[in-house]
């Protein structure tokens, strides 16, 4: 079951979700939803509430619980951990078991999230427009957003090529991405994020226009080399990832030589947006 993870927001509260392409539906983290319905900011207390509720519902023979299952979602510590999840239909039933003034607006929100994804599948441009709107609301410039959307397209072409070559999602994707990043920027992904003082934030969302362009060049080049060489092993894919990154890395060095400035910046998007607000 192929899935796309995302963080959805309800009244500024995060809800972890996973989209199943096979089933064409969202799965939601039950604990995140319990935390919202009970207006509980402490994750551990929300989890205890859910555990007690789960026991009660099981005794009552509630199918919402007996049919629910677990999927891996990112936890607060950044690791993927098994989490109790429910689909839209199960959530509607679950909400009825939690007395909360948030119940009705939350039902409307769930229906909206589900509908939006179906709309995006039927017309991909809708998803692009929504993503652009999200970035603009955060304070990014229109020029940067256009660049970022292009980088998403380039990344998708690369991961499609990796899928074609038998690269496994998850750890192998991460290793190859690290290889590309290190070759063009001089930093591993972890070092790059530390350099920008990032924690859980997305690295690409915090790149400057020039950083994004070079990252795209590295990934697009890797894709083209892979298409020509058709690697059969992970070792061969890793070598190609380094080649693609190195080409972009040489371009970075030329730019730095001509401008006298470092391309890889300590400045994160958050800092750029904060500076604009001050000005």
Residue, then its C-alpha position, 0 to 999 in steps of 0.5 A: x500500500x503506497x502512502x503519502x504522509x502529510x501534516x494537516x492543520x485544524x485550528x493550528x493543531x497538527x494532525x498526522x495523516x497518511x494517504x493510501x493510493x491503493x484505497x484512495x483514502x486518508x488515515x488519521x492519527x487517532x491520538x492527535x485527534x483525541x488531543x484536539x477533541x479533549x483540548x489536551x496539549x500533553x501528548x501522553x495524557x491524550x494517549x492515556x485518554x485514548x487507551x482508556x477509551x479504546x478499552x471501553x469501546x472494545x468491551x462494548x464491541x465497537x467496530x471502530x476499534x476492532x477494525x482499526x490498525x496501526x501505521x508508521x508515522x513520524x513521532x516527536x523524536x523524529x522517528x517513525x513509530x507505529x501509531x493507531x490510525x482510523x479512516x474517515x468513516x471510522x473517525x466519524x464514529x469515534x468522534x461520537x464517543x468523545x463529548x467535545x464542543x469541537x466535534x461538529x467543526x472537526x467532522x466538517x474539517x475531516x470531510x473537507x480534507x478527504x474531499x480536497x485530496x480526491x479533487x487533487x487526484x482528479x485535477x493535479x493543478x488544484x493540489x499545486x494551487x493549494x500548495x502555492x497558497x500555503x507557502x504564500x500564506x507563510x510569507x514566502x515570495x512568489x518567485x521562491x514559491x515557483x522555484x520550490x514547486x519546480x523543485x518538487x517536480x524534479x524530485x518526483x522525476x528522480x524518485x520515479x527513476x529510483x523506483x524504476x531501478x528498484x531502490x527502496x523507499x525510506x533508508x535507501x532514498x535517504x542514503x542516495x539523497x544524502x550522497x547527492x546533497x553532500x556532493x553538491x553542497x559539501x554538507x550531508x543533509x544532517x550537517x546542512x540542517x544543523x548549519x541552518x539551525x533547523x530541527x524538524x523543518x524541511x530543508x528545501x523549504x529553508x533553501x535560498x533560490x540559488x540553493x534550490x536551483x543547485x539542488x534541482x540541478x543535482x537531482x535532475x542530473x542524477x535522473x538523466x545519468x540514471x536513465x542512460x546508465x540504467x543501474x542494477x544495484x544500489x551501489x551503482x545507484x549510489x555512484x550515480x547519485x554522487x556523479x549528479x551531485x558533483x556536477x552541481x557541486x562544480x557549478x557551485x564552486x564556479x559561482x563562489x569563485x566569480x562572486x566571492x560569496x558562499x552559496x550555501x547559506x546559514x539563513x533559513x526561510x524563517x529568518x528571511x520571512x522574519x526580516x521582511x516583517x521587520x522591514 
